[in-house]
Amino acid sequence: MQPPEQRSGERIKGRVVPIEFVFSPHRENDPRNVAFFEERAREALARYANGKVLIVTENATGRYQDSVMLQMAISRGYKPSVAAATIDNLSEEPLLPLANFRATPEETAAYLQIQSEYHQAQFGVMDRLTQEYPGRINWLVEGSSFEQSREIEKGVTESGESLEQACHLAEKGEFAAATSIFKKSVATAVNISSWRERHIINVIHQTIQVSSEIVGVVGQFGTAHTPIIHGLIRMGYPTTINFSDKATLPHSRNAKVFVFNPLDALERKLVIVPNTELSDQEYLRYLLGFLGYRILDLLSGDDSEYPDQANAFFSWELVDRLRTEEDTQKLQELIVREKNFIAGLEAFMGEEK
């Protein structure tokens, strides 16, 4: 996967506007993070009332052509949800003129019905903001070329399948095989994330430079993508970072903090410092920490305010306990003995160091 031509670490030569990004965990059926993002977008629109606000949203496998068509349709009076449904209907006939088509209410409803609760909520926000702030918003939905989006989609699928396989093997105590597959999954995910982050940084920068009406930017991406902010800072943009899931945790002394889960933390580390070398033992610590985090997530459900944060915090206790190969070997023996990952994990965490 070739990187974008422009390097995101170059200092800006041109216009500078303030940029704020919201980072949220990917929970497809939890729209609460969208509500937090809507609040930040409204604040930005009030703060920068003298011009337009560029609002950036994530779409890992989106096509740049669709992003451009979406903005064109919105500027012609389409609601964002109607514009997206129209573009989806035209996907088989990409050369037909957009102006001649508009999705019906029934087609728009059918399009939204197949989206996740998260994306339904996101379109609700886009529709409301576009209606309440006419002419004030430029929408930028992440997208790449058709060939690149296909490559990203393939990589995302392969990485996800490898991660599932690695977790399955780790649950059975087959740590060596799990680690090998996990390393491949992470390498693929890091390669994709690094490309996407450099690409969206450059697109944001180029959009600001060609549109003098834009006086502020607000965006939302998943929590693993904080390198976007690092790149914008290196370019010289004044930036603000927000996490939708900040929570008060046992070590935070009543202050709200954000804790990355072990997988997000590992991928961020490898994107920010590309030549980082880790041993198999270190990869295994991250894998087992993430597996513990995921199991806690399944057991805790979605009733608490920020289950993701509590689970991420406790998953790092497991990572901290797995400091040596002897530690992981002991956990492996307990999993095999108990014939159950959770039972083995409970026995391991219950032992005194």
N, C-alpha and C positions, 0 to 999 in steps of 0.2 A: 504494500500500500504506500504510494508515493505521498510525501507531505505537500501541503500547499506551497506555492512558489514563494510567497512572502513569509519571512520569519517573524513569529509573534513577539519576539523579544526586542525588536528594533524600537528605538525611541520615535515618538510621533513627530512628523513634520506636517503640520496642518492644524485643524480645529481640535479643540479639547472640550469635551462635555462630561459632566459627572455621570457615573455609571453605578447602579445598584443591582446586585444579584441576590436572589433568594434560592437557597439550596434545600431540597426536600427529599426524604426517602421515597423510593419508588414503591408505593402501595397502590396497586391498580384499583382496588375497590374501596379506597379511603379518600374522599374528596376534601378532607379537612385542610390539607396543604394548599389546595387551590384557593380556599377562602383566605388564608394567610397571604397568599400572593396577591389576591384582589385588593386587600387592604394596602399593601405596599404600592401597587399600581395607582390606586386612587390618591395616595399621598403624593406620589411623583407628579401626577397630573395637576394636583393643586399647587405643588411647589413650583412647577415649571409652567405656569399659566401663560407665559409670554411666547410660547412656541409649541412645537410638537414633541411628543414623547415616543421614542422607539421602544416597543415592547417585544421582547425576544422570548420565544418559547421553544422547548425541546421537542425534537422528533428525530430519533436516532437514524431511522431508515427513510426519512423523507427525501423528496426530490426538490432541488432548487427551483426547477420549472414550476412545480406546484405552489411553492412559497410565493413566487412572483405573481402567479395567476391569482392566488388568494388575495394579495394586497390590491391587485388591479380590480378584482371583483368588489372588494369592500369599498374602494374609492368610487365605484360606480353605484353604490347604494345597497349592495348585497349585505345581509347579515352574515357574519363569519360562518355560522353553522350552515346557512344556505349556500354560501360560496364553497365551503368544503364539500358539501353533498354534490353540488354541481360539478366540481372538478373531479370528484370520484366517478360520477356518471360519465364524464368525458374521457376517463383514463384509457378507454379502448380506442378512442378517436382523438388523440392529442393535437391534431392539426385543425380541428374544427374551431371556428371563432367563438370565444367565450360569450361575446355579446349577444349571440343568437340563442342562448340557452339559459335557463334558470330552473333549479330544482323546485318541484312543487312542494307544498307543505307535507304531503304524504311521503315523498321521496326523502325529504330532509329528516322526517321522523324515523323513517326506516334506516337511514344512515346512522343517526344518533343511537338507535336501539342496539346496533351491533358494536358500539364503542364501549369501553370499560366505564364504570361509574366515575372514575377519575377524569377521563376525557370528556364525558358528558358534562361534568361540572366545569371543566376548562372551557368548553364551548359556551356554556351559560355565562361565564365571566366575560368572554370575548364579545358575546352578543350585547350584554348589558353595558360594558364600557364603550363599545362602538356607538351604541344608541345614545348614551348619556353625554358623550364627549365627541360629537360629530366634528370631523376634520382635525382632531387633536392627536390622533394616534397613527403611527406607522407600525404595522405588524410585521415582524420578521420571524417566520417559523423556520427552524433549522432544516436545511436541505442540501443535498449534494447532487452531482450529476447522476444520470440514470445508471451508468456503469458502476459508479462509486457506491450508490445506495444499494445496489444488488450485492456488491462485495461486502458492504457493512452488514447487511441482513444475513448473508451467509455466515460471516464471522460471529455475529451475535448468537445465531442458532448453534453453531459448533461449540462456542465457548460455554453456552448454557448447558448443552447436552453433556459436555465434558465435566462441568462442575457437578451436575447431578450424579454422574457416574463416580466421580471422586468421593462425593459425600456418601454414596451408597457403599462403596468399598471401605471407607473409614468407619462407618457404622458397624461393619462386620469385623473390624480390627485388622483389616488388610492395609496397613499403613504405607508400605513401600509402593504398592501399585497405586494407591490413592494419591500419594504425593507426586508420582510421575505424571499422572493425568491432570492433577490440579495445576502443576507448573505450566502445562500446555494451555490449559483454559485461561490462566492468568495472563500468559504471554499474548494470547490472541486478544483478550479484552483490553489490555494495556495498549496494544498497537492500534486498535480501533479508537479507544478513548483519546489517545494522543493526537491522532489525525483529526478527529471531530473537534477537539478543543482548539487546536491551531486554526482549523478552518473557520469556526464560528467567531473566533477573535478577529480574524482578518475580515470576515464579512461585516461584522459590527463596525470595525474601523473604516472600511471602505464606504459603508452606508452613511456614517457620520460625515465623512469628507465630501460626499456628493450632494448632501441635503443640508443646506444652511438653516432650514426650518427646525431641525432637530436640536433641542436644547437639553435633553436628558434621556437616559436609557434605564430601563428596568427589565430584568430577565429572570427566568426560573429554569433551573436544571436540577438533575439528581445530585445527591450529596457527594458522589465520587468525583464530580467535575469541578471542584474548587480550583484546579489549575487554570481555569478560564480567568479567574480573578488575578492569579499570579501573573499571567501573561499580560493582562491589561495594565496592571501596576507597572510592570517592566517597561511598557510602552509609554508610560507617563500619564495615564488617565487617572483622575481622582475616583476612587472606588469605595463602595460600602458593601459589606457582606452581611447577609441575614440567614439564619437557619430557622426553618419553620418549627422544628421539633426541639428547641431548647427546653430543658427540663431541670428541675432541682433534684440532684442525685446525692447519694450518701456522702460523697467526698467533696461536694461543691459548696459547703458552708452557706446554704440557703440561696446561693447565686444560681441563676439559670445558665447551664452550659450545654454544649453539644458534644456527644461522643460518637465517633465513627465506629461502625461495626468492623471487625477484623478484615473482612474482604475489601471493603471500601478503603480502609487505611492502607492495605498492602498495594492496591492498584494506584492510589494517589502517590504513594512513595515511589513506585517504579516509573510513573509518568513524570513526576517533578525531578527525580534524579535518575535519568534513563540508564546509566551504567552501573546501577546498584547491583551488587552480587550477593545473593543469599544462599545459605546452605540448605540442603534438603530438610534438615531439622527445623530451620526457621520457616520454610514453606509449610511444613507439617503443623507447626504451632498455629500459624494463621488459618490453615484449613480446619483444624480441630476447634479453634476459637469460633470460626464462622459457623461450623456445624452446631456447636453449643448454642450460639446466638439464634440460629434458625429453629432449633428445637424449642428453645424458650419462647420464641415468637409463636410457634404453633400451640404451645401449652397455655400461654397467657391470654390468647385471644385479643380482641380489639376493644375491650371494655374500658381499660384504663386510658388516661388522657394521652400519655406518650409511652406506649408499651415498647416501642422500638428503642428508646433511650435507656430504659431500665435493663432491657435484655442486652444491649450493647455493652453497658457498664459491667454487668456480671460475666459476660463472655470474656472480657479482658482478664478477669480473675483466673480463668482457666488458662489463657495464654501465659500469664505470669507464672503459673504453677509448672508449666512445661518448659523449664529452662534447659534441661539436658536430655540426652538420648536415654539416660536411665529413667527419667520421668515419663517419657513417652512410651518406653518399653513397659513400665509398670501399668500405665493406663491400658495399653494393648492387652496385657495379661488379664486384667480385670474384665475387660470387655469380652474376651474369649471365654473366661471362666463363667461370667454371668450370662453369656449368650444374649446380651442386650446392651446397646450402647448407653442408654440412660442409666441403667443399673450400674454398669461399670463406671460411668462418670461420677455417679453419686458416691460410690465406694471410694473412688480416687480422691474426690474433693473432700471427703470426710476424714481422710487420713491426715495425721499431723506430719508436718514437714520436719 
